[in-house]
Amino acid sequence: AMTVFRGLVGFLVLHLGFALPREALDALGLSVLVGGAALGSLCGAAAAPRVKGRLTEEGLIVLGAGVAGASALAAGWWFSLGSAAALVFAFGASAGASKVAFDSIVQRDTPEGSRGWAFARFESLLQLGWVAGALLPVALPIPARPGIYGTGAIALALALAIGFMAARRRGRTGAHPTSAGDVNMKRDPPV
């Protein structure tokens, strides 16, 4: 799920770079898009620990994907350089916060001796997801609004799928693990 989310971020940055009219996107416009995504990612990573007591890790990922999807639908409706910058910021923040939550899930659900390899493997998958997402707008000429709406729809579907899996897991275990100290619960691999 996080690989798909990271792929959406890669897709969106390059898609918007190609989709915005040339007069609206000079070198400064492209810098605004890339800078917005990076700033959003930093803000999301900084905000994630602050909501730890209010949401589970899975809940934070669901919220992030939902916010990203809703932002894409709004930006598709009011498409401009400003809405594109706001969209990549929202996606960056959502993906940044979700990455912190995902790292927490990996740490919580992976045996201590395997964590290093698990983190390395998942980080590689996340990077490959970003690259795969970024290659799509290079290879395929996708019109601006359909690409943005498609990104929003995928992000919302991702939020629903993760929410459903978390609810199903919670129902199966009778409780939801909130810390690494809950070692007696059966755990599924990270989402």
Secondary structure, DSSP 8 states (H G I E B T S, - for coil): -HHHHHHHHHHHHHHHHHHS-TTT-SHHHHHHHHHHHHHHHHHHHHHGGGGTTTS-HHHHHHHHHHHHHHHHHHHHHT-SHHHHHHHHHHHHHHHHHHHHHHHHHHHHHS-GGGHHHHHHHHHHHHHHHHHHHHHHHHHS---HHHHHHHHHHHHHHHHHHHHHHHHHHHHHHSS---STT-TTS------
